[in-house]
Amino acid sequence: MSDPNLLAGRYRMLERRDPTGMSWRSRDELLHRDVTISEVRLPPPGPHRDRLLEQIRATAGLRHPGITALHDVISTPDRMWLVMESVEGRSLLQTVRADGPFSPERAAEIGLRVLDALAAAHERGVHLAATPDAVLLAPGGRVVLTGIASPVPADELRDLGVTLFAAVEGRMPDTGSQAGLRLADGTPLADPVTGSTGSGPLTSLLDELLAAEPAHHPDATSVRLTLERIAPRPAQRSPRRGLFAVAAAVTAVLVLGGAAFWLWPRSSESAEPTPSITPVALPTFFSKQLDPCKLISRDQAAKLSLETIPSLEVTGECKWNAVIEPGRPDSGEILRIEALRYSSVTEADEDYGRFLKKDSGPTKTDVGLPLIEIRPVTTLSGVAAEAYTFETTNELTYNTGVVFRAANLVVAVQYQRPGTKDDDHRTLKNAFKITQRVLEGLSRTK
């Protein structure tokens, strides 16, 4: 007999997360995991309800480390209960109230991760709030948007401006209509010291984001570039929402496999013949998730003038920056390796096919920056079970990528450096050289 205290015979609602009772800390008794359940009251039948339901359906397909996952939906005639991932941590608003304002560098780092999440949501047509109470700072540096999709498109970049302002100033910006920054329980955020400012290098960007006239607001790419200049070096990246991302300290974002802001290809030109990759014998199944940071050795990284200690961007993705030496300018070269393990060969093959299809047909986004396709997606014969390569430039950086599937593993190697050309074919050669090293390392995996 089912327990009458369980919602839908499965979820035990333990305590309210906010005074309105619209959000509950809960327990999934079937899967034995904590969840958050949010109540959404449905508007009367009509366009507004249809749009809200469309947003909820789209949200269900979102899988991104910067967005709380929607696990389940319980529907009644007048409301819905959304069963969401439970993420521990405090909102940015709560953190600032408890610990004081952030440095501009830390605020910029948070801003970049919020942009990544917004971009992933945009790909599915979802609009999420990026306000100070909707940005959750979780353990381990994870930044998560916890808000529910809105049926009405929000001015997300202006919301981000409000969040960044609150992060560095400890108060809401003065727009003439907001009395102050308060928590859900009504507790006000501490007022800042009169006459002081913590905005520093963020001041100009915040002025633009919070301008009264929308025409004066910067676009997403301009915001990203500014934040990347301010954020500490380890945060100057853009986690992928699909296969992997191409990022640099001075570049706009090109995401392969469906993520942030796609750039429209304008033209292509021939390149020299692709260097060869020697086939190696690989395992027929990978039983454990591989650490991408260990797919090339420190010595191999050093020979490419890359840092020998890489940074783990997100689970399954690793990044090496160029070595910065005294008297030697930063070359701006970046290597990224992503290893995605699937539970079956069939699943890996299906996702590889989706990546290939997506990379073969980019779509244009609002930012309108051009992507020049130097070498379009080209199949590589004899490399693992299946593989392809490509070369692109966004007129700021030149990028070469190799993607391959080995059994139930999909690996992406991305090498980039500043410039619009690869006259010496360095990025191409390095991408293929690294791919060879990765394959050789995989051949020794047990």
N, C-alpha and C positions, 0 to 999 in steps of 0.2 A: 504494500500500500504506500502510495506516495506521501511524502511529508508535506502537510499544508503550509508549513513555514518556509518552504522553498519556492522561489520564483521559477515558474515553468518546471517545477519538480526537480530543479537542479541547482539553483543559485541561492545561497544563504546571504542575506543582506545584513551586515554586521553593525556598521555605524555610518552616520552621515559624514560626508566630506565637506559639506558646506551648510550654512544655516537654513537654506531654502529647502533642503531635503531632496534636491534634484540629482545629487551625486552620492553614491554609497560605496564604501569599502565593502567588498563582498568576497565570497568564497565559492568557487566552482567545485561542488561536492563530487561531480563525476570525474573530473580530471585532476582533482586535488591541487588546485592552484588559486592564488589570489587574483581577483579581477576588480575592476572599477565599473559600476553600473550607473549609467546616466539616464535620467528620464527626459524624454523629448515629447512635449505636448504638440499634437498635430493641429495645424490650422484647418479650417473648414475645407471640404473638397473644392478643388480649383487649381489654378496655375501655381499658387504659392505652395500648396501641399505637394503638387507634382514635382516642383523644383527641389523641395526639401528631400523627398524620397529619392530623387535622382542623385542628389549629393551624397546621401547615405549609402546608396548602392555603390557609387564610385569610391567612397571612402573604404568600403569593405575590401577593395582590391589593392589598397595602398600597402606596400611593405617597404618601410624605410626606417632606419635607426632613429631618425629625428621626428617621427610621427608615431603616436600611440596606435597600436594595431586594434582594429575592430574585430573581435572574435565571433560575436553572435548578435542577433537582433530578435527581440521578442515583441511582437506586434499585437496591439489591441485596436478597437475602432477609433479611439480618440488619442492614443499615445503610443510611443515606442520606448522600449528599454534597450539601450545600447550597452552591450557587454564588451568592455574595453580592456586592453592590457593594463595591468597594474604596474606603475613605475614609481619606485621610491625616490624621494628627493623633495626639494622645496622649490616653489616658483621663484622666478627672478625677483618678483615683488617682495616675497617673504624674505628672501636672502638679503636684499638691500636693506630692508627694515631691521633685520637682526644684526647684520654685520657691517652695514655702511656701504657707501657707493663703491663701484668697481673702478679700476684703472681704465683709461681709454683703450689700452691694449687688450685687456681681458674682455671689455665690452665688444670690441671689434671681433674678437675670436668667437664670441657668442653670436654676434650678428651674422657672421659667415655661415655658421651651422644652421641658423634660422633660415637664411636664404636657400640653403640646400634643401631643407624640408619643404619650403614653399614651392620651389621649383619642381620637386617630385610630385607634389599635390597638383600643381598646374597641369602636369602631363596628363592627368586623368580628369581635368576640369574641375578640381576640388578647390574651394576657397577656405582657407583656415585662418583663424585669428592669430596674430603675432604680438598680442598685447602683453604687458609685464606679468599679468596673472596667468597667462596661457603658456608662458615659456617656463618649462620645468628644468631645473639643473639637477641631474641625477648623479649618483656616485660614478667615479671613473671618467668624469669629463663629458658624459653624454648630455646633449641638449635636446629636449623633446618638446614638440608642440602638442598640447593636451586638449585643445579646444575641439568642439564638434563642428563639422562642416556647416557653413552658413548657406541658406538658399539665396542670399543676396550677396553678389560680389563685393568684397570689402576692399578698401584702399590699404592693401597689405604693407606696402612700403611706408606709408604714413604711420601705420601701426608699429612697424619696425623702428621708425624714427622716435616714436613715443617710448618704446622699450629701451632703446639705446640712451635716450635722454634720462629716463628714470635710473638706468644702470649707473651712469656717471655723475648724475646730479643728486640722486636720492629723493626726487620729487617729480611730479608730473609737469610737463611743460605748460606754461601759461598761455592758454588759447582763448581765455576770456569766458569759457563755459564750464571748465572743470574746476571743482573746488579743491581738489587735492587727491593724492594717491592713497587709497584705502584697501585694506584686506577684505575678504569676503565677509568677515564677522563685523565689519564696520570700523575696525581699529585704524586710525590714520597713520600714514607713514611719517616718520620724523621730518620736520622741516629742515632745509639746508641752512648752513650758516650764511647770514646776510652778506651779500657782496662777493661770495666765493663762487668758483666754478671749477668743475672737474672735467669739463668737456675737452679741453686741450685741442689735440689734433682732430677731434671729431666735430668741432664747433661748426665749420663751414658745411659739412655734410648734414648735420642736424638742422641747420638753418634752412637748407634746401628741402629736406624731407618734411619739415613742419611748416613750410610756406603755405599761406592761405590759398594761393592760386595753384590749382593742380598743374597748370602748364609750366610752373616753375620747378616741379618735382623732378629729380634725376631718375633715369631709368635703372633697371635692376643691374645692368652691367656696370654702370658708373658707380653705383653703390658698392658692388663687389670689389671693384678695383681699388676704391678708396679704403675699404676695410682691410683688404689684403696688404696695403702699404703700411697700415697701422698695427695689425695683429702681429704677435710674435711669430717667428719663422715656422714653428711646428704646426701652426694653424693655417698656414697659407696653402690650403688645399681645399678641394671640394669633393666630398665623398660621393661615390657613384650611386646612381639609382638604376642599376642594371648591371652592365658588365664592368666598366671602370670609367674613371673620369680623367680628363686631361686638364691639368691646372698648372699655373705658374704665378710667380709674384706679380707679373706685369701683364697677365693675359685675361681675356674673357674666357668663359667656360664652354668647352665642347664635351658633351657626355655621350659615351658610346653605350648602346644598349638601352637608351631611354631614360634620361634623367633631367638635369637642370635645363639650361637654355640652349636649344638646338640652333645651329648656324646654317644658313642656306648655302649650298654649293653653287658657285658661279661658273667655274670652268675647270678643265683638266688638261694635263699635258703629259707627254710620255716621259718616262724616266729610264735610267739605265737598267739593264736586266737585274732581276732580283738576285742577291747573293744566295748561295745554296745553304741548306740546312741538312746535315747528315742524319738519316733515319736511325733511331735507336730502338731497342726492344723495351717495351713498357709493360707494367703490370696490367692484368686484365680486370682488376678492380681495386679501388682505393678504399680501405676499410675505415680510415681515420681522416679527419680534417687536417690538411697540411698547413703549416705556418709559412706564409709566403715570404716572410723575412729571412727564412733559412734556405730558400730555393737557389740563391747564389751565395758564395762565400764572401767573407770580408776581403780576401785577397783579390777575388774577381771584381768586387766593387772598386777597390783601390786602383786596379789597373785601368778602370774607366774614369778615374778622377772623381769618384763618387764617395760620399761619406760611408765609412765602413759600418756604422751603427745606424740602421734605418729606423723609421718610425712606423708603427702599426696604425694605419688611418682608421679603419673600421675592421670588424672581423673579416678575415680573408683577404685584406688588401694592405700592401706595404709600399712605402715610398722612400727613395734615396735622393737626397739633394746633392748638388755639386759641392765639392770641397772648396771652402773659402780659405785662401792662404794670405798671409800678410803681403801687401803690395800687389796682390793679384785680384782683379775684379771678379765678382761672382759671375760665372759663366752662364748661370741660369738653367743648366741642364738638370733634368728631373727624370728619374726612372720610377715607374710604378709596376708592380706585379700583383695580380689578383688571382687567387685560386679558389674556385667554387666547387665544392664537393656535393654530389647529389646521391640520393639513396639508391638510385638505379641508373643503369646505362641509358635506358629509354628516356628517363627524365632529363638527363644531361644532354642527350641528343636533341630532344625537343627544345630545350632552352637555347642550345647552341644554334639551332635553326632560327629561333626567334631573334637572337642577337644578330645573326647574319642578315636576316631580312631587314631588321631595323637599321643596321649599319649601311645597308645597300640603298636605303631610301630615306635620308634625313628629311625633317620637316622644318619649315620656317617658323620662327617665333617672333614675339613682339619686339625683341631687341634689334633685329634687323642687321646684325653684323654679318659680313660675308665669310663664307668658308670656301676656300679654293681647294678643290680636290686634285691633288697632284697625281696620286695613284689610286684609282678607285678600288673598292673591295675586290681582291684577286685571290682565287683559290690557290693554296699551296699543296701540291701533290706529295705524298710520301711523308708528311709531317704528322705524326700521331695518327689518330683515326680520321681526323678531318681538321683543316686549318685554313685560315685566310689572313691576308695582310692588307694594309692601306697606308696612304701618306696624305696628310692634309696640312694646310696652313690657314690660320685665321688672320694673317697679315701682322701678327705679333710673334707667334711661335710656330715652329715647324715640328710636326708630330708624325712618328711612325709607330704603327701598332701591329702586333701579331697576336692572333687569337687561335687557340687550338683546343680540341677535345681529345682526351685520352681516357677511354673507358667511361667511368662515371665522374670524371673531373674535367672542368673547363678552366683554362688558364689564359689570362690576358697579359701581354707584355706591352708596355707603352713607354716609348723613349721620346723626349722632346727637348728642344733648345730654342733660344730666342732667334728670331729671323724669319724671313719669308722663303728662303731657299735652302737647299741641301746640296750645294754645288760639289762638295767633297764627299757626299753620300755618308756622312758620319752618323747621322741619326739612323739611317737605314741599316748600315753595317752594325752599329751597336745594338739595335733592336734584335737583329738576327743572331748576333753573337750571344746576347743574353738568352735568347730563346733556346739556342743550342745548349748552353750551360744548364738551363732549367730542365730540358729534356734529359740530359745526362744525369742530373740529380734525381729526377723521377724514376729513371731506370734502376736506381739503387734502392728505391723505396720498397719496404717489405710490408 
